């Protein structure tokens, strides 16, 4: 983003911009933390970013994408790669009793249990060790493999290094399953950390910033002999996979681990009721500083393993566990001034400049103020003392006014014209943000648009970061995204730039050439159309199939009353507002010309389905549940349907391909019958969820769902018999399910 008059880091409030920024930040932080053992931010900052990302995706489901459901970082190329048989996922966080209560209530709804019954279920509580998660695989009782978490799907093979840890048994007892994967945390105690750093300093070698970094760096040595000299410890905490049942509860599983020689955290215990959880957190918070190792929270897991299995997973985390994180650090400082930044879509974001203050070990000098409503709510002005907290950003957030200045400055007022290009500003009705109307005539928007185009989730051009883009723009080398693909024509001008030698220019041009082939969804996302994030880009790519029909339809959709606009708005997941934003983008001649140029410069490929998408038994189906389900709660049924590849909707439309009816099914069942949609009852849904082919299951005849028609008094006996025979025939041969809509 561009700030005036000072340059500063972005703090967008447009949901799409903020979502993209959070994804990029989290990805970078994951790589630094898991991949390089060099965290850039504190856990509190990371957790707030994850929490903000989750909240954004709940408020704007169209923004959700696979990238937000990943954990960790890809394996380092220096190590062999190990695929986890069961993904090593992360945990969703809670921060206060109300958060945990919501988690318990959600689990209760999913399982179809009352709140009282849910509170009667036991939870295990374990300190959350600040270390490095690893997976240990045993075959026939022998340790055969050890791996880091990596990106959750595959990790680094560190078997030789893990064998040097005294807390990890090389063999298990005779009662161990033939194949079992055990998970735990490698860490370093505070005392061992201090002693290691003292030895490193004496030897003139690099010291470590904290015990977590020391543990990770020690484990991920290329020479296992070095790892053997480091004081590493290990707590076992979970099972990844087992070829045979081991226990019925998580605590019984931990006891089994102890019997095999593993060290299990002695502070792990079973809590009889969910309501006992806050007291455990309070106790551990008091004891935290006296522990021999660092912890950053408490992990709670539903103790019953069968209920864990029923609850399953949602995205990147299990539904049956939460990490209760300790609160972030706060500080008080003085607000010096408020300046505006201009984002890619013209959003004006106010940023507070602060007297530098140390918060959680980081010197902070700026904080986001989000938008006009937030400034008015906080009522903070230059000269005031404010309370701030490091949140999900390099730029922290201001929590509130601590003390007003003796002589208060006037309230901040948003300008009537853009501080960068002087175009008029506006605040659209119903929105919280002010926007610059300058569009492509606003330098700030143009530069941010170029940065977005080359970013990781768009064209992902290596070596073309924000700094390079700003330099190339200032030198007149690029003005539009299409110019990026013509930079090879300006090689001499590039090599003449300070810091750009021939090799670096050639590397950049090669990276650009490698991105000339792109999927349609990536191209659409890279354009930066408002409300068209990664998910909506994929929706559009699937709906139109290829570049040419999509491009033609978008140009035609500029006309508000056109058939193309109606078709665009009718695509599931888009709607009138997003369709209007897309049309507004293409109504700008420069944008329409840009897309035409990109179509000429690039090899744009149709999106390929996910490798396993067509293998899912309900892939391509749009399912609706209606009525009361008795065998499972509605959320559980929905989760099963999604695991089988279906898309679950709340309403019956012509796009619906299957309706499952429970008791007292109402208008949705009737509408399904009227539309000729396949309908099955709950019993057959159970068979379907257990693997039975849909074609093999009996369906509910439409006549059974429609109110009976009254025969007229003049209907003859012959007509009545014929009608009865027709009904019997229809019941025996229900209409076929319509094929999935092309969209």
C-alpha positions, 0 to 999 in steps of 0.5 A: 500500500502507499502511505502519504506522506510517509511510507509504511507497511500495509494495514488493509481493511477491505476483506479480500485485501486483508485475507490475501495479506494474512495468507501471505504473512502466515505462509511467510511466518510458517516458513520462518518458524517451521522451515528455518527455525527462525520465527519472525513474530511471537506466538501471540502475533501468529495466533491473532493472525490465524484467529483474524483469518478464521473470522474473516472466512466465517464472515466471507465464506467466498474467501476461503481457500486451501492455503488457509487450511495448511499448517507448517512449512514445506520440508527443507530440501537438505532432508529426505521427504516423508509423507505422513500416513495421517496428516499432522494438523494443527489445533484451533485456539481459544483464549478465554472461557467464552471461546471454550464454551463455544467450542464445547457447544459446537461439539455438542451440536455436531454430536447431537448432545445436550449441553448438560450431556456434553459437560459430563464428558471427560477432557484430557488436559496437557501443557502445550510445550513450545517445541518441535512436533515430530512423528515416530513410526514403529513396525513390529515394535521397532523404530523405523522412521522419524519425521518433522511435521513439515507442512502437515502432509509431508515432513523431513526424515530425521530418523538418525537424529531422533535415535539419539534422544534418550526419551525415545525408545528404540523398541516397544513392548510385545503388546504393541501393534504391528504398525503404529505412529506416535507423535510428540514434542522435542524440546529443550529445558530452560536450564539446558538452553542456558548451558548450551548457549554458554558452551556455544559462546565459549566456543565462539559459535552462534547462540540461540534466541530461545529454547524452541529455536535451540531444540529445532536447530539441534534436531535438524542437523545434517550430522546426527553426531551433532544432535547427540551432543545437544540436550534434547527432551521428548514428551509423547502426546498422541497417536497418529495411526495404529494398525490395531486398537490400543485404548478407548480413551486418550488418557488410557492411550497416554498410559500405554505410551508410558508402559512402552517407555515414553515420557508423558508430561506428568501434568497431563490429567483427566478433567471429569467435566468441561466446566473444570477446564478454566480452573486448570488453565488458571492453575497452570498459568500460575505455575507456568514460570516455575516449570522447567520448560517453556509452555505457551498454552494448554491443550484440551482433548475430548477423552473418548476416542470414539467421539473424537472419530465421530467429530473428525476434522474441519480444515486444518484442525480437529473438532475434538481438541483446542489449544487454550493460548496464554494472552498476548502482551500489551503496552501503553504509548503515545499516539503521535499522528494518523496517516492514510494508506491507499490500497489496491482497490482504493481503500483508505486505511488509517494508520497510527504512528506511535512513540516506539514501545517494546511489546513482547520483545518487539519495538512497535511504532505503528498500529492499524486503526482499520476504518472511520467507525473504529476511530470514532469508537476508540476516540483516539487522537494525536497526543493521547496515551493509547493501549495496544496489543500485538495482533495478527499483523506486523502492525499491532492494533490499538485496544483503546484510549488509556488517557487523553492528552491535556489539550486534545487534538480535534477528531480525525476527519477523512479527506474529501480527496485522495492523498496520493492522486487527489481524486474524490473519495467516497464512503459507499452506503453500508460500508465502513471504508472510504475509497479513492475513486481514482482507479487506474489514475491513482499511482498507489492503486496501480502499484499495489495492483502490480504487487498483487499480480506477482504475489504468491497466490497469483502469478508467483513470480520469483524475484519480483517483489514489492521493492522491485515492482516499485523500482520498475514503476518509478523507472517507467519499465512497467505500468500494467501487469501485461508489461511484466511479460514484455520486460525481456524487451527492456533487458538493457534498461534493467541491467543498467539499474543499480543492483541489477546485474546481468545474472539477476536480470536473466534470472528474473526474465527466466522466472517470468517466462516460466509463468507464461502458462497459467490456470484460468483461476489464477489469472482471474485471481491475479486481476485483483477484482473486488470480492473475487478472491481465490475461491470465487476465481475457482468458481468462475473458472469452473463455470466458464471452463476456458479463457475465451468463453469466460472473457466473452461473458465478462464483456457482455456482463457489463450491460446490467440487463444482459443475459450474461449478467444474469447468468453471472449472478446466478452462479452459486456462491457469487450473487448480484453484488459480486457480479456487479463488481466484476462488471464494473471492472470490465466496464473500465476500458483499461481493464478490458484491454489488459485482459485482452492483452494477457490473453494474447501474451499467456498460455491460459489453461482450463483448471484441472480438477483435484487429483482425487476429486473425481474419485469421491463417490459424491463428487459433483453432487449438490445435496440438501438435508431436510427434516429431523435426522435421528441417527446423527446430528445435522452438522455430522451429516453435512461433514460426512457428505463433504468428505464424500465429495458433495457440496451441501446447500441449505436450499433446493434449486434446479442445481440440487442433485440429491435430497436426504429427508428425515422426519417431518420433512417439509417444503424442501421435500415437496419442492424436490419432488416438483423438480424431479430431484432424487430423494432418499430417506435417512436410512438409505443416507446411512448406507450411502455414507458407509459406501453403498453406491447411490444407484443401488439405493431405493429412492422416495417416489415424488408422489409420496412427497406431494399432497394428493390431488382431488379427483373431480366428481365426473372422473370415471371408474376407468380413469380412476383405475388408470390413474392408480396404475400410473401412480404404481408405475411411477413409484416403481420407476422414479424419474432419473436424477438430473445430471449435474449443472455445468456450473 
